[in-house]
Amino acid sequence: MRAELALYFGQDLIQCGKLTYSRVKKLFDSKPFDNWRQGRENEAKARTAEVSRLDAIIKSIGNLTHLTADIARKR
């Protein structure tokens, strides 16, 4: 659990090791932490959606390129 504390909050693992298990557990069980975690999850979902849209745009541009090349060959 202390390793998670270090990862989530960017703290030194040695510093996290100085906290008691009960204090770390209280932090992870707290409402502010839950709100923060949900906010991070929402940010990740938004980034995933943005990347998905960009991927669709890139694929569409590739399709247009192929279509344009096919039309040019037929002339």
Residue pairs with C-beta under 8 A, 6 or more apart in sequence:
1 21
1 24
1 25
1 28
2 13
2 16
2 17
2 19
2 24
3 13
3 16
4 28
5 11
5 16
5 19
5 24
5 27
5 28
6 12
6 13
6 16
16 24
27 33
